[in-house]
């Protein structure tokens, strides 16, 4: 089995297990205490139960068909991830991990939407007086995967086409 597939499988299984396990814990431990907040690190990190029927940051929450729309978007994202994974070189482990994080995050939120018609969120970060919207492990996996891909998929100077190099020399 190619290194990219091993890395992908480890990342998808780990992110999915952490996501679903933490959401089960949140529904059983935090939901009964809702709207209470569990302070982990004062002024920085809290656990606060929330259910999100919309997309990231609660966008489109009021749309009656949002559940189905985001389900389809998640399936589409999985198709894109699998396409990238197939085209990756066998030794591209880091790309396999990044795609595994994306897939694990997407599947984690798809499971919530299919089973509960909403996504369970419970992590709150506060940085420099700003409180980030409540999120979950799947969201964190998605963000980490995207950030990694942005670094890996940026144009590399040595691999840039000759015309692009010539253009840079003229400026």
Kinemage of the C-alpha trace (Angstrom):
@kinemage 1
@onewidth
@group {chain A} dominant
@subgroup {mainchain}
@vectorlist {calphas} color= white
{ca unk a 1} P 0.000 0.000 0.000
{ca unk a 2} L 1.357 3.423 -0.967
{ca unk a 3} L 2.466 5.789 1.802
{ca unk a 4} L -0.182 8.354 0.802
{ca unk a 5} L -2.979 5.826 1.403
{ca unk a 6} L -1.599 4.723 4.775
{ca unk a 7} L -1.297 8.349 5.906
{ca unk a 8} L -4.802 9.078 4.597
{ca unk a 9} L -6.329 6.122 6.445
{ca unk a 10} L -4.631 6.987 9.734
{ca unk a 11} L -5.688 10.653 9.492
{ca unk a 12} L -9.293 9.935 8.488
{ca unk a 13} L -9.797 7.263 11.151
{ca unk a 14} L -8.140 9.296 13.901
{ca unk a 15} L -9.989 12.538 13.100
{ca unk a 16} L -13.315 10.734 12.714
{ca unk a 17} L -12.892 8.770 15.965
{ca unk a 18} L -11.844 11.879 17.930
{ca unk a 19} L -14.710 13.878 16.446
{ca unk a 20} L -17.466 11.359 17.050
{ca unk a 21} L -16.139 10.356 20.465
{ca unk a 22} L -15.925 13.974 21.617
{ca unk a 23} L -19.421 14.732 20.286
{ca unk a 24} L -20.894 11.732 22.113
{ca unk a 25} L -19.192 12.976 25.279
{ca unk a 26} L -20.493 16.530 24.703
{ca unk a 27} L -24.077 15.356 24.121
{ca unk a 28} L -24.008 13.287 27.322
{ca unk a 29} L -21.936 15.542 29.583
{ca unk a 30} L -22.361 19.116 28.368
{ca unk a 31} L -25.889 19.089 26.936
{ca unk a 32} L -27.569 18.369 30.296
{ca unk a 33} L -25.695 21.372 31.747
{ca unk a 34} L -26.581 23.673 28.841
{ca unk a 35} L -26.319 26.712 28.894
{ca unk a 36} L -23.603 26.359 31.553
{ca unk a 37} L -20.014 26.844 30.470
{ca unk a 38} L -17.095 24.673 31.532
{ca unk a 39} L -14.014 26.876 31.783
{ca unk a 40} L -10.864 24.938 30.894
{ca unk a 41} L -8.373 27.843 30.715
{ca unk a 42} L -9.899 31.115 32.008
{ca unk a 43} L -10.158 33.757 29.296
{ca unk a 44} L -8.863 31.406 26.616
{ca unk a 45} L -10.627 28.024 26.309
{ca unk a 46} L -14.147 26.919 27.253
{ca unk a 47} L -16.535 24.073 26.573
{ca unk a 48} L -20.045 25.255 25.740
{ca unk a 49} L -22.666 22.955 24.205
{ca unk a 50} L -24.287 24.169 21.000
{ca unk a 51} L -26.267 22.641 18.138
{ca unk a 52} L -25.737 24.116 14.687
{ca unk a 53} L -28.347 23.573 11.976
{ca unk a 54} L -26.510 25.876 9.566
{ca unk a 55} L -23.050 25.827 8.071
{ca unk a 56} L -19.842 27.209 9.522
{ca unk a 57} L -20.542 30.002 11.993
{ca unk a 58} L -24.273 29.232 11.793
{ca unk a 59} L -24.702 30.633 8.271
{ca unk a 60} L -27.931 29.632 6.504
{ca unk a 61} L -29.373 28.368 9.790
{ca unk a 62} L -32.880 29.534 8.890
{ca unk a 63} L -33.069 27.794 5.502
{ca unk a 64} L -35.456 24.828 5.717
{ca unk a 65} L -33.428 22.764 3.241
{ca unk a 66} L -29.981 23.591 4.735
{ca unk a 67} L -29.571 20.067 6.130
{ca unk a 68} L -29.816 18.568 2.649
{ca unk a 69} L -27.709 21.271 1.032
{ca unk a 70} L -24.811 20.724 3.454
{ca unk a 71} L -25.142 16.962 3.157
{ca unk a 72} L -24.695 17.257 -0.633
{ca unk a 73} L -21.816 19.739 -0.204
{ca unk a 74} L -20.105 17.276 2.162
{ca unk a 75} L -20.473 14.424 -0.314
{ca unk a 76} L -19.089 16.676 -3.061
{ca unk a 77} L -16.108 17.553 -0.850
{ca unk a 78} L -15.409 13.844 -0.345
{ca unk a 79} L -15.428 13.325 -4.107
{ca unk a 80} L -12.895 16.161 -4.545
{ca unk a 81} L -10.702 14.722 -1.766
{ca unk a 82} L -10.706 11.271 -3.361
{ca unk a 83} L -9.800 12.792 -6.748
{ca unk a 84} L -6.808 14.613 -5.263
{ca unk a 85} L -5.714 11.509 -3.374
{ca unk a 86} L -5.783 9.351 -6.510
{ca unk a 87} L -3.669 11.902 -8.422
{ca unk a 88} L -1.109 12.334 -5.634
{ca unk a 89} L 2.256 10.639 -5.923
{ca unk a 90} L 2.566 7.442 -3.851
{ca unk a 91} L 5.180 8.972 -1.534
{ca unk a 92} L 3.164 12.127 -0.689
{ca unk a 93} L 2.393 11.233 2.939
{ca unk a 94} L 1.722 14.761 4.138
{ca unk a 95} L -0.826 15.303 1.363
{ca unk a 96} L -2.453 12.026 2.420
{ca unk a 97} L -2.714 13.311 6.006
{ca unk a 98} L -4.179 16.646 4.893
{ca unk a 99} L -6.763 14.956 2.688
{ca unk a 100} L -7.521 12.485 5.488
{ca unk a 101} L -8.202 15.383 7.860
{ca unk a 102} L -10.545 16.948 5.297
{ca unk a 103} L -12.371 13.676 4.724
{ca unk a 104} L -12.583 12.857 8.442
{ca unk a 105} L -13.957 16.319 9.227
{ca unk a 106} L -16.474 16.176 6.391
{ca unk a 107} L -17.670 12.689 7.347
{ca unk a 108} L -17.906 13.664 11.030
{ca unk a 109} L -20.250 16.543 10.248
{ca unk a 110} L -22.177 14.491 7.649
{ca unk a 111} L -22.851 11.858 10.324
{ca unk a 112} L -24.247 14.544 12.646
{ca unk a 113} L -26.465 16.023 9.933
{ca unk a 114} L -27.778 12.599 8.914
{ca unk a 115} L -28.349 11.338 12.464
{ca unk a 116} L -29.442 14.500 14.297
{ca unk a 117} L -30.277 17.121 11.612
{ca unk a 118} L -27.653 19.372 13.228
{ca unk a 119} L -23.985 19.434 14.114
{ca unk a 120} L -22.853 19.264 17.737
{ca unk a 121} L -20.402 22.063 18.612
{ca unk a 122} L -18.781 22.621 21.989
{ca unk a 123} L -15.278 24.142 21.732
{ca unk a 124} L -14.845 27.886 22.329
{ca unk a 125} L -11.515 29.670 21.872
{ca unk a 126} L -10.876 33.206 23.001
{ca unk a 127} L -7.875 35.075 21.625
{ca unk a 128} L -6.963 38.689 22.371
{ca unk a 129} L -10.473 39.489 23.578
{ca unk a 130} L -12.120 37.877 20.538
{ca unk a 131} L -14.347 34.829 20.983
{ca unk a 132} L -14.351 32.474 18.023
{ca unk a 133} L -17.641 30.823 17.069
{ca unk a 134} L -18.269 27.493 18.782
{ca unk a 135} L -16.842 24.567 16.802
{ca unk a 136} L -15.986 20.857 17.068
{ca unk a 137} L -13.139 18.451 16.293
{ca unk a 138} L -14.413 17.878 12.722
{ca unk a 139} L -14.270 21.625 12.065
{ca unk a 140} L -10.731 21.766 13.457
{ca unk a 141} L -9.685 18.835 11.233
{ca unk a 142} L -11.176 20.577 8.191
{ca unk a 143} L -9.337 23.827 8.958
{ca unk a 144} L -6.009 22.059 9.572
{ca unk a 145} L -6.416 20.103 6.329
{ca unk a 146} L -7.163 23.243 4.315
{ca unk a 147} L -4.248 25.173 5.848
{ca unk a 148} L -1.909 22.282 5.053
{ca unk a 149} L -3.174 22.103 1.480
{ca unk a 150} L -2.703 25.843 1.015
{ca unk a 151} L 0.964 25.427 1.914
{ca unk a 152} L 1.450 22.287 -0.169
{ca unk a 153} L -0.429 23.407 -3.272
{ca unk a 154} L 1.123 26.867 -3.605
{ca unk a 155} L 3.247 27.349 -6.709
{ca unk a 156} L 6.842 26.322 -6.211
{ca unk a 157} L 9.444 28.685 -7.694
{ca unk a 158} L 11.604 25.899 -9.107
{ca unk a 159} L 8.584 24.173 -10.707
{ca unk a 160} L 7.074 27.336 -12.210
{ca unk a 161} L 6.742 27.326 -16.003
{ca unk a 162} L 9.544 29.021 -17.971
{ca unk a 163} L 7.193 31.756 -19.212
{ca unk a 164} L 6.310 32.662 -15.642
{ca unk a 165} L 10.010 32.858 -14.690
{ca unk a 166} L 10.720 35.070 -17.670
{ca unk a 167} L 7.866 37.373 -16.689
{ca unk a 168} L 9.288 37.730 -13.177
{ca unk a 169} L 12.715 38.670 -14.568
{ca unk a 170} L 11.192 41.483 -16.650
{ca unk a 171} L 9.538 43.108 -13.628
